[in-house]
Amino acid sequence: MEAVLPIDTTDGLTLDAAQARRIGEALSGEYCFAEPFPHKVFDNFLPESVARLALDHFPRQGLASDRVFDMGYAGLHKRQILPEECDGAARQLFHFFNSRPVLEFLEGLTAIQGLIPDPYFNGGGYHETGRGGKLGIHADFRVNEQLHLHRRLNVIIYLNEDWDESYGGSLELWSRDMTMKCEQVAPVFNRCVIFNTDASSYHGHPDPLTTPEGVYRRSIALYYYTASKEIYNEVPNVSTMYRARPEDDRSTQREASELRLDQHLRQWVPPALQRYVFAAKRRLRGR
């Protein structure tokens, strides 16, 4: 069965951005109108070799930057592993998940434009939960306080081969009023769940795992963001500002000055009038 994302592995990890966008757009209707909130579950999300790479390079031993959560309902027996502490193959994989082709796929799928990845993987990376572990039903944090960005999407890729249903660990999606469990997703190998992150996108796996000792629930967690348009109210919207050097000839001095004037006009002249203003300037230059 073909992978959802047709990643080429002949020279690193590559994916055509336009093709990725088309794949996402073809599935957008299913995603956007899903209940209880926009989401979609994909099997065979990655090519087999890429999913295998993700699992084979999962760090079994503890790393210096690991975060271990033993907070009861808020997360129990859970380990978070930062990609930058992993080996080269794993780092390449996570960098690919932050690349333009993956963003194009996600934008096409979700109809959320201007998605931004998190290079710091705040809360993301590899996740591992052991026997007795759980994660209570919750709606995620919505502001990345380090980057001041609005969290919009969760992407979870499961890495569990031969997962027995009796182990538990299925992801539960709950109604926005928390009265009904709407969907349950077993965390089987190369299955991916993508869903919107908002104030009431409730999800989790709240029952303690019953895995045998040494068997873990493993996944990749990726979060994506958008910026706020408030930046236009905070910073003057000017483009590149050119300056000539004192020793430059008169022609260069004049060209640099006109470039700065053009940027000044773009800031203050309404867009509907700009083409007339710049056309008049060109006529004056031609005299």
KOLNUKOL-758880 format. One line per field, with one value per residue (C-alpha): residue in one letter; residue number from 1; x, y, z. Coordinates in nm, 3 decimals, padded with zeros to 5 digits, always signed. Layout:
resn	(A ...)
resi	(NUM ...)
u	(X ...)
v	(Y ...)
w	(Z ...)
END
This chain:
resn	(M E A V L P I D T T D G L T L D A A Q A R R I G E A L S G E Y C F A E P F P H K V F D N F L P E S V A R L A L D H F P R Q G L A S D R V F D M G Y A G L H K R Q I L P E E C D G A A R Q L F H F F N S R P V L E F L E G L T A I Q G L I P D P Y F N G G G Y H E T G R G G K L G I H A D F R V N E Q L H L H R R L N V I I Y L N E D W D E S Y G G S L E L W S R D M T M K C E Q V A P V F N R C V I F N T D A S S Y H G H P D P L T T P E G V Y R R S I A L Y Y Y T A S K E I Y N E V P N V S T M Y R A R P E D D R S T Q R E A S E L R L D Q H L R Q W V P P A L Q R Y V F A A K R R L R G R)
resi	(1 2 3 4 5 6 7 8 9 10 11 12 13 14 15 16 17 18 19 20 21 22 23 24 25 26 27 28 29 30 31 32 33 34 35 36 37 38 39 40 41 42 43 44 45 46 47 48 49 50 51 52 53 54 55 56 57 58 59 60 61 62 63 64 65 66 67 68 69 70 71 72 73 74 75 76 77 78 79 80 81 82 83 84 85 86 87 88 89 90 91 92 93 94 95 96 97 98 99 100 101 102 103 104 105 106 107 108 109 110 111 112 113 114 115 116 117 118 119 120 121 122 123 124 125 126 127 128 129 130 131 132 133 134 135 136 137 138 139 140 141 142 143 144 145 146 147 148 149 150 151 152 153 154 155 156 157 158 159 160 161 162 163 164 165 166 167 168 169 170 171 172 173 174 175 176 177 178 179 180 181 182 183 184 185 186 187 188 189 190 191 192 193 194 195 196 197 198 199 200 201 202 203 204 205 206 207 208 209 210 211 212 213 214 215 216 217 218 219 220 221 222 223 224 225 226 227 228 229 230 231 232 233 234 235 236 237 238 239 240 241 242 243 244 245 246 247 248 249 250 251 252 253 254 255 256 257 258 259 260 261 262 263 264 265 266 267 268 269 270 271 272 273 274 275 276 277 278 279 280 281 282 283 284 285 286 287)
u	(+00.000 +00.135 +00.232 +00.024 +00.340 +00.547 +00.886 +01.187 +01.479 +01.737 +01.917 +01.817 +01.446 +01.274 +00.913 +00.782 +00.614 +00.347 +00.257 +00.239 -00.002 -00.225 -00.235 -00.340 -00.605 -00.761 -00.826 -00.918 -01.295 -01.271 -01.043 -01.223 -01.572 -01.470 -01.625 -01.578 -01.318 -01.119 -00.894 -00.796 -00.635 -00.390 -00.253 +00.074 +00.147 +00.519 +00.697 +00.785 +01.158 +01.105 +00.878 +01.135 +01.410 +01.207 +01.171 +01.523 +01.678 +01.453 +01.696 +01.646 +01.885 +01.817 +01.964 +02.078 +01.791 +01.513 +01.205 +01.027 +00.670 +00.532 +00.246 -00.046 -00.340 -00.131 +00.116 +00.258 +00.568 +00.614 +00.949 +01.001 +01.315 +01.445 +01.547 +01.872 +02.001 +01.937 +02.165 +02.208 +01.939 +01.676 +01.777 +01.742 +01.396 +01.274 +01.422 +01.228 +00.905 +00.977 +01.039 +00.834 +00.689 +00.541 +00.403 +00.247 +00.076 -00.055 -00.177 -00.357 -00.513 -00.625 -00.688 -00.473 -00.231 +00.106 +00.195 +00.521 +00.715 +00.885 +01.264 +01.290 +01.033 +00.875 +00.678 +00.744 +00.999 +00.997 +00.752 +00.765 +00.525 +00.585 +00.372 +00.114 +00.161 -00.121 -00.211 -00.540 -00.795 -00.689 -00.683 -00.327 -00.154 -00.231 +00.054 +00.420 +00.563 +00.916 +00.827 +00.501 +00.312 -00.043 -00.050 -00.278 -00.199 -00.090 +00.066 +00.123 +00.293 +00.287 +00.582 +00.441 +00.478 +00.267 +00.059 -00.194 -00.534 -00.522 -00.231 -00.464 -00.303 -00.557 -00.593 -00.941 -01.106 -01.386 -01.676 -01.624 -01.858 -01.682 -02.003 -01.905 -01.601 -01.629 -01.332 -01.066 -00.741 -00.509 -00.141 -00.026 +00.290 +00.297 -00.047 -00.072 -00.333 -00.355 -00.596 -00.661 -00.545 -00.800 -00.969 -01.186 -01.006 -01.003 -00.788 -00.562 -00.508 -00.625 -00.623 -00.295 -00.104 -00.097 +00.205 +00.454 +00.769 +01.002 +00.724 +00.659 +00.405 +00.624 +00.538 +00.657 +00.484 +00.497 +00.328 +00.267 +00.183 +00.076 +00.187 -00.042 -00.121 -00.077 +00.282 +00.156 +00.047 +00.378 +00.642 +00.644 +00.570 +00.869 +01.070 +01.445 +01.595 +01.888 +02.157 +02.438 +02.791 +02.936 +03.186 +02.929 +02.869 +02.574 +02.372 +02.398 +02.313 +02.000 +01.895 +01.928 +01.734 +01.450 +01.433 +01.389 +01.121 +00.936 +00.932 +00.809 +00.525 +00.429 +00.394 +00.168 -00.011 -00.327 -00.268 -00.542 -00.346 +00.005 +00.019 -00.082 +00.180 +00.458 +00.354 +00.380 +00.724 +00.841 +00.718 +00.907 +01.224 +01.194 +01.200)
v	(+00.000 +00.341 +00.589 +00.903 +01.111 +00.981 +01.072 +00.995 +00.847 +00.817 +01.133 +01.214 +01.279 +01.474 +01.546 +01.765 +02.064 +02.112 +01.744 +01.753 +02.048 +01.861 +01.553 +01.763 +01.956 +01.634 +01.528 +01.869 +01.820 +01.504 +01.681 +02.012 +01.865 +01.582 +01.558 +01.634 +01.877 +01.891 +01.586 +01.286 +00.948 +00.814 +00.461 +00.405 +00.772 +00.744 +00.511 +00.191 +00.270 +00.613 +00.480 +00.207 +00.468 +00.662 +00.354 +00.215 +00.547 +00.600 +00.646 +00.356 +00.493 +00.811 +01.137 +01.441 +01.658 +01.406 +01.527 +01.264 +01.328 +01.160 +01.397 +01.159 +01.252 +01.526 +01.266 +00.955 +00.750 +00.960 +01.049 +01.332 +01.318 +01.624 +01.559 +01.756 +01.507 +01.214 +01.068 +01.214 +01.006 +01.105 +01.471 +01.465 +01.314 +01.581 +01.858 +01.715 +01.736 +02.110 +02.157 +02.337 +02.022 +01.903 +02.251 +02.255 +01.922 +02.042 +02.375 +02.198 +01.949 +02.190 +02.512 +02.690 +02.912 +03.045 +02.747 +02.772 +02.478 +02.487 +02.446 +02.406 +02.122 +02.269 +01.974 +01.774 +01.522 +01.153 +01.047 +00.725 +00.600 +00.291 +00.039 +00.212 +00.538 +00.761 +01.110 +01.260 +01.411 +01.768 +02.055 +02.164 +02.492 +02.744 +02.998 +02.915 +03.153 +03.123 +03.219 +03.410 +03.203 +03.063 +02.683 +02.542 +02.176 +01.851 +01.576 +01.241 +00.947 +00.614 +00.375 +00.065 -00.268 -00.567 -00.349 -00.560 -00.402 -00.528 -00.291 +00.010 +00.338 +00.433 +00.804 +00.922 +01.220 +01.371 +01.601 +01.968 +01.958 +01.647 +01.441 +01.175 +00.991 +01.033 +00.837 +00.598 +00.551 +00.258 +00.366 +00.118 +00.145 +00.419 +00.551 +00.930 +01.149 +01.517 +01.753 +02.119 +02.256 +02.488 +02.560 +02.246 +01.986 +01.736 +01.426 +01.190 +00.828 +00.838 +00.468 +00.321 +00.114 -00.259 -00.331 -00.598 -00.467 -00.332 -00.261 +00.111 +00.327 +00.528 +00.815 +01.128 +01.450 +01.761 +02.096 +02.374 +02.741 +03.063 +03.419 +03.708 +03.996 +04.226 +04.261 +04.521 +04.735 +04.690 +04.733 +04.977 +04.776 +04.873 +04.658 +04.649 +04.996 +05.073 +05.332 +05.451 +05.497 +05.851 +05.770 +05.625 +05.818 +06.049 +05.795 +05.533 +05.795 +05.892 +05.529 +05.442 +05.756 +05.668 +05.315 +05.457 +05.696 +05.406 +05.219 +05.531 +05.568 +05.202 +05.253 +05.558 +05.557 +05.337 +05.029 +05.138 +05.458 +05.315 +05.212 +05.563 +05.726 +05.495 +05.540 +05.917 +05.879 +05.669 +05.935 +06.203 +05.993 +05.960 +06.338)
w	(+00.000 -00.098 +00.170 +00.219 +00.183 -00.113 +00.034 -00.189 +00.007 -00.274 -00.163 +00.193 +00.244 -00.032 -00.122 -00.401 -00.236 -00.505 -00.495 -00.115 -00.135 -00.382 -00.159 +00.137 -00.057 -00.188 +00.173 +00.311 +00.309 +00.520 +00.764 +00.804 +00.856 +01.089 +01.436 +01.719 +01.578 +01.255 +01.236 +01.027 +01.093 +00.833 +00.805 +00.615 +00.659 +00.580 +00.340 +00.522 +00.512 +00.668 +00.943 +01.006 +01.028 +01.285 +01.504 +01.456 +01.560 +01.862 +02.156 +02.394 +02.654 +02.849 +02.715 +02.908 +02.781 +02.843 +03.028 +03.236 +03.348 +03.659 +03.732 +03.763 +03.539 +03.375 +03.247 +03.409 +03.319 +03.007 +02.853 +02.604 +02.387 +02.206 +01.841 +01.863 +02.120 +01.883 +01.617 +01.268 +01.100 +01.356 +01.340 +00.961 +00.995 +01.238 +01.027 +00.733 +00.937 +00.972 +00.598 +00.333 +00.167 +00.497 +00.567 +00.218 +00.287 +00.623 +00.485 +00.201 +00.442 +00.713 +00.514 +00.775 +00.586 +00.701 +00.921 +01.112 +01.259 +01.597 +01.560 +01.937 +01.950 +02.262 +02.402 +02.084 +01.960 +02.041 +02.315 +02.514 +02.782 +02.991 +03.179 +03.398 +03.214 +03.097 +02.979 +03.094 +02.860 +02.788 +02.540 +02.472 +02.547 +02.273 +02.293 +02.246 +02.503 +02.369 +02.011 +02.084 +01.831 +01.817 +01.829 +01.558 +01.484 +01.647 +01.437 +01.610 +01.433 +01.617 +01.614 +01.786 +01.609 +01.712 +01.943 +02.129 +02.189 +02.547 +02.620 +02.601 +02.501 +02.235 +02.171 +02.270 +02.102 +02.309 +02.230 +02.294 +02.595 +02.734 +02.740 +02.483 +02.353 +01.977 +01.847 +01.970 +01.775 +01.846 +01.841 +01.576 +01.369 +01.102 +01.190 +01.203 +01.369 +01.275 +01.449 +01.518 +01.850 +02.006 +02.339 +02.332 +02.118 +02.404 +02.368 +02.562 +02.668 +03.032 +03.124 +03.258 +03.002 +03.066 +02.848 +02.954 +03.120 +02.854 +02.603 +02.547 +02.370 +02.131 +01.901 +01.725 +01.832 +01.613 +01.671 +01.420 +01.469 +01.302 +01.367 +01.460 +01.223 +01.523 +01.403 +01.156 +01.451 +01.630 +01.357 +01.059 +00.746 +00.534 +00.299 +00.240 +00.291 +00.059 +00.140 -00.085 +00.047 +00.064 -00.210 -00.454 -00.777 -00.820 -01.020 -00.744 -00.480 -00.672 -00.730 -00.360 -00.262 -00.502 -00.362 -00.012 -00.137 -00.298 +00.033 +00.215 -00.034 +00.001 +00.375 +00.359 +00.021 +00.004 -00.217 -00.460 -00.539 -00.540 -00.906 -01.016 -00.791 -00.912 -01.277 -01.234 -01.078 -01.373 -01.619 -01.428 -01.434 -01.809 -01.865)
END
